[in-house]
Amino acid sequence: MRVTLLATVTPPVAAEPSCYSAVVNEWWCYQYVEDRSGEIIDATVQHLQITVAAVLFGLVVAVPLALLARRVPRLEAAVLGFSTGLYTIPSLALFPLLVPFTGLSATTVVLGLGLYALTILVRAMLDGLRSVSEDVRESATGLGYGPGKLLMKVELPLALPVIMAGLRVATVSTVALTTVGTLVAFGGLGNLISHGVQRDFRAELVTAAVLCVVLAVLLDVLLVVGQRILTPWTRGVRA
């Protein structure tokens, strides 16, 4: 009599779902960061590039506007009203207005955010120049400083702490506003945030939001360090 032994086959164990799968959908998932690292890095780099370009564009426009308002006092209200009025234009309206001229490109976002930054930058420059003591100006003029040299060698260096304070606020706010660029598909981390909201993709949403905060903090720290380097005479002054 032959006895046939049947081998017991153990069914394969199903792999546990990922922490960012549709089944689990955790708020924080490091596995998502590892798996999508390329996509996250590209979005972060784009976000940083747009932010820096927008702030630089804002500075380029804000400097002559502030100097004009200071040189011609009767134009100050008009300049401040213009820069403040730009900030009241919703991005949903401003970006489409720029698209016919710049297309669906990063330039559209840079120009829009740079115009928004004028609200802070123009006022910060005016306040900084006003903070320079009149006695200092008179002393420099008495030493033979002309208007141009007085501005570059005396007024701007002394106004720099106030200007840098405004630049820090403008930079941090621009980091947040850059996410709105997702309207034209150039929002950096905003593209990930928008996708995360639309798909209820929690890990993507939280990761992008955290990186926005990290970028804002890092840029703010860099500006503080830059201010300390450019204004060594203020290091020993306590607030």
RODO-2510 file (C-alpha; in nm, 4 decimals, decimal comma):
residues 239
     n   res          X          Y          Z
     1     m     0,0000     0,0000     0,0000
     2     r     0,1472     0,3310    -0,1073
     3     v     0,0813     0,6432     0,0891
     4     t     0,0984     0,9676    -0,1032
     5     l     0,2093     1,2609     0,1045
     6     l     0,0656     1,5894    -0,0109
     7     a     0,2932     1,8827     0,0562
     8     t     0,1266     2,1672     0,2290
     9     v     0,1631     2,4801     0,0223
    10     t     0,1664     2,7997     0,2237
    11     p    -0,0095     3,0808     0,0394
    12     p     0,2082     3,3888    -0,0153
    13     v     0,1648     3,6598     0,2412
    14     a     0,0269     3,9766     0,0865
    15     a     0,2606     4,2711     0,1178
    16     e     0,1434     4,5393     0,3556
    17     p     0,0140     4,8488     0,1784
    18     s     0,2445     5,1488     0,1589
    19     c     0,1874     5,4283     0,4083
    20     y     0,0882     5,6535     0,1200
    21     s    -0,1328     5,4084    -0,0647
    22     a    -0,5027     5,4699    -0,1201
    23     v    -0,5727     5,2219     0,1600
    24     v    -0,3538     5,3825     0,4260
    25     n    -0,3011     5,7452     0,3154
    26     e    -0,0970     5,8594     0,6174
    27     w    -0,0339     6,2293     0,6788
    28     w     0,3410     6,1729     0,6972
    29     c     0,5222     5,8993     0,5067
    30     y     0,8996     5,8910     0,4622
    31     q     0,8606     5,6150     0,2051
    32     y     0,6830     5,8673    -0,0172
    33     v     0,9806     6,1045     0,0174
    34     e     1,2196     5,8261    -0,0866
    35     d     1,0082     5,7026    -0,3772
    36     r     0,9301     6,0490    -0,5165
    37     s     1,2600     6,2199    -0,4261
    38     g     1,3280     6,3297    -0,7854
    39     e     0,9880     6,4917    -0,8208
    40     i     1,0182     6,6617    -0,4809
    41     i     1,3680     6,7965    -0,5535
    42     d     1,2601     6,9359    -0,8926
    43     a     0,9612     7,1117    -0,7346
    44     t     1,1760     7,2535    -0,4530
    45     v     1,4417     7,3856    -0,6937
    46     q     1,1756     7,5456    -0,9122
    47     h     1,0130     7,7023    -0,6047
    48     l     1,3474     7,8456    -0,4899
    49     q     1,4374     7,9808    -0,8347
    50     i     1,1027     8,1542    -0,8804
    51     t     1,1125     8,3035    -0,5294
    52     v     1,4648     8,4445    -0,5651
    53     a     1,3982     8,5780    -0,9155
    54     a     1,0744     8,7447    -0,8038
    55     v     1,2366     8,9159    -0,5041
    56     l     1,5288     9,0379    -0,7176
    57     f     1,2865     9,1734    -0,9786
    58     g     1,0932     9,3460    -0,7004
    59     l     1,4135     9,5084    -0,5731
    60     v     1,5111     9,6295    -0,9202
    61     v     1,1740     9,8038    -0,9543
    62     a     1,1455     9,9193    -0,5916
    63     v     1,4781    10,1050    -0,5758
    64     p     1,4026    10,3667    -0,8446
    65     l     1,0439    10,4047    -0,7255
    66     a     1,1570    10,4706    -0,3677
    67     l     1,4282    10,7146    -0,4812
    68     l     1,1755    10,8968    -0,7007
    69     a     0,9279    10,9249    -0,4128
    70     r     1,2006    11,0559    -0,1857
    71     r     1,3362    11,3069    -0,4356
    72     v     0,9895    11,4347    -0,5356
    73     p     0,7811    11,4328    -0,2133
    74     r     0,4572    11,5171    -0,3914
    75     l     0,4859    11,1825    -0,5762
    76     e     0,5299    10,9757    -0,2605
    77     a     0,1587    10,9174    -0,2062
    78     a     0,1157    10,8157    -0,5708
    79     v     0,4106    10,5732    -0,5598
    80     l     0,2937    10,4125    -0,2362
    81     g    -0,0624    10,3973    -0,3639
    82     f     0,0550    10,2298    -0,6856
    83     s     0,2654     9,9673    -0,5077
    84     t    -0,0090     9,8971    -0,2539
    85     g    -0,2767     9,8844    -0,5214
    86     l    -0,0885     9,6124    -0,7088
    87     y    -0,1084     9,3898    -0,4010
    88     t    -0,4873     9,4150    -0,3996
    89     i    -0,5142     9,2537    -0,7452
    90     p    -0,6038     8,8855    -0,6930
    91     s    -0,3545     8,6405    -0,8407
    92     l    -0,6462     8,4768    -1,0219
    93     a    -0,6747     8,8004    -1,2200
    94     l    -0,3104     8,9156    -1,2338
    95     f    -0,1597     8,5996    -1,3815
    96     p    -0,4131     8,5735    -1,6675
    97     l    -0,3451     8,9426    -1,7449
    98     l     0,0254     8,8644    -1,7848
    99     v    -0,0174     8,5416    -1,9821
   100     p    -0,0802     8,7130    -2,3218
   101     f     0,2616     8,8817    -2,2876
   102     t     0,4687     8,6114    -2,1141
   103     g     0,2789     8,2908    -2,1940
   104     l     0,2342     7,9967    -1,9569
   105     s     0,5858     8,0236    -1,8197
   106     a     0,7799     8,0847    -1,5017
   107     t     0,8241     8,4459    -1,6163
   108     t     0,4545     8,5057    -1,5549
   109     v     0,4909     8,3982    -1,1933
   110     v     0,8150     8,5913    -1,1399
   111     l     0,6670     8,9176    -1,2705
   112     g     0,3459     8,8772    -1,0730
   113     l     0,5194     8,7985    -0,7450
   114     g     0,7758     9,0739    -0,8006
   115     l     0,4940     9,3269    -0,8372
   116     y     0,3336     9,1979    -0,5177
   117     a     0,6660     9,2419    -0,3328
   118     l     0,6720     9,6134    -0,4190
   119     t     0,4200     9,6817    -0,1439
   120     i     0,6748     9,5869     0,1201
   121     l     1,0003     9,6790    -0,0539
   122     v     0,9135    10,0360    -0,1577
   123     r     0,7881    10,1280     0,1885
   124     a     1,0893     9,9597     0,3562
   125     m     1,3310    10,1579     0,1411
   126     l     1,1563    10,4857     0,2147
   127     d     1,1484    10,4133     0,5879
   128     g     1,5157    10,3156     0,5797
   129     l     1,6232    10,6342     0,4063
   130     r     1,4134    10,8396     0,6509
   131     s     1,5898    10,6695     0,9417
   132     v     1,9192    10,8351     0,8464
   133     s     1,9821    11,1322     1,0719
   134     e     1,9757    11,4737     0,9083
   135     d     2,2902    11,5617     1,1051
   136     v     2,4716    11,2756     0,9313
   137     r     2,3623    11,4020     0,5908
   138     e     2,4769    11,7552     0,6698
   139     s     2,8127    11,6302     0,7941
   140     a     2,8664    11,4239     0,4801
   141     t     2,7671    11,7181     0,2607
   142     g     3,0113    11,9376     0,4499
   143     l     3,2873    11,6867     0,3701
   144     g     3,2180    11,7311    -0,0001
   145     y     2,9839    11,4366    -0,0662
   146     g     2,7619    11,4920    -0,3689
   147     p     2,4074    11,3483    -0,3961
   148     g     2,5217    11,0227    -0,5594
   149     k     2,8117    10,9599    -0,3236
   150     l     2,5990    11,0600    -0,0256
   151     l     2,3390    10,8023    -0,1236
   152     m     2,5800    10,5162    -0,1919
   153     k     2,8362    10,5775     0,0828
   154     v     2,6230    10,7131     0,3670
   155     e     2,2473    10,6838     0,3318
   156     l     2,2066    10,3321     0,1908
   157     p     2,4555    10,1698     0,4338
   158     l     2,2849    10,3342     0,7314
   159     a     1,9394    10,2498     0,5960
   160     l     2,0362     9,8876     0,5279
   161     p     1,9042     9,7373     0,8580
   162     v     1,5555     9,8742     0,7907
   163     i     1,5695     9,7772     0,4235
   164     m     1,6855     9,4245     0,5106
   165     a     1,3981     9,3879     0,7568
   166     g     1,1556     9,4663     0,4758
   167     l     1,3426     9,2351     0,2391
   168     r     1,3083     8,9495     0,4871
   169     v     0,9326     8,9999     0,5114
   170     a     0,9019     9,0230     0,1331
   171     t     1,1071     8,7069     0,0815
   172     v     0,9140     8,4972     0,3319
   173     s     0,5802     8,6136     0,1923
   174     t     0,6996     8,5402    -0,1624
   175     v     0,7878     8,1829    -0,0628
   176     a     0,4242     8,1360     0,0354
   177     l     0,2839     8,3193    -0,2673
   178     t     0,4949     8,1185    -0,5123
   179     t     0,2575     7,8268    -0,4560
   180     v    -0,0100     8,0291    -0,6391
   181     g     0,1983     7,9818    -0,9548
   182     t     0,0302     7,6448    -0,9895
   183     l    -0,2398     7,8414    -1,1768
   184     v    -0,0009     7,8457    -1,4746
   185     a     0,1708     7,5145    -1,3877
   186     f     0,4796     7,6873    -1,2434
   187     g     0,4140     7,6842    -0,8715
   188     g     0,7084     7,4772    -0,7501
   189     l     0,5934     7,3048    -0,4345
   190     g     0,2508     7,4536    -0,4986
   191     n     0,2067     7,2020    -0,7796
   192     l     0,2494     6,9206    -0,5288
   193     i     0,0153     7,0897    -0,2819
   194     s    -0,2507     7,1331    -0,5492
   195     h    -0,2179     6,7710    -0,6590
   196     g    -0,2319     6,6536    -0,2978
   197     v    -0,5515     6,8479    -0,2342
   198     q    -0,7205     6,7320    -0,5546
   199     r    -0,6340     6,3641    -0,4978
   200     d    -0,6615     6,3678    -0,1176
   201     f    -0,2926     6,2684    -0,1159
   202     r    -0,1973     6,3512     0,2415
   203     a     0,1724     6,2618     0,2330
   204     e     0,2305     6,4772    -0,0762
   205     l     0,0376     6,7694     0,0729
   206     v     0,2197     6,7657     0,4061
   207     t     0,5645     6,7113     0,2549
   208     a     0,5268     7,0086     0,0195
   209     a     0,3883     7,2322     0,2958
   210     v     0,6748     7,1447     0,5312
   211     l     0,9311     7,2147     0,2590
   212     c     0,7741     7,5586     0,2009
   213     v     0,8271     7,6408     0,5675
   214     v     1,1847     7,5081     0,5569
   215     l     1,2623     7,7199     0,2497
   216     a     1,1219     8,0317     0,4163
   217     v     1,3286     7,9752     0,7304
   218     l     1,6493     7,9049     0,5367
   219     l     1,6145     8,2152     0,3203
   220     d     1,5382     8,4270     0,6250
   221     v     1,8502     8,2947     0,8015
   222     l     2,0622     8,3668     0,4938
   223     l     1,9343     8,7248     0,4834
   224     v     2,0098     8,7721     0,8536
   225     v     2,3642     8,6440     0,8002
   226     g     2,4022     8,8682     0,4958
   227     q     2,2845     9,1689     0,6958
   228     r     2,5365     9,0993     0,9716
   229     i     2,8144     9,0762     0,7126
   230     l     2,7118     9,3987     0,5378
   231     t     2,6539     9,5951     0,8598
   232     p     2,9355     9,4934     1,0983
   233     w     2,8864     9,8120     1,3022
   234     t     2,5470     9,6838     1,4254
   235     r     2,6715     9,3531     1,5703
   236     g     2,7371     9,4918     1,9144
   237     v     2,4157     9,6960     1,9276
   238     r     2,1366     9,5467     2,1327
   239     a     1,7776     9,5919     2,0245
***
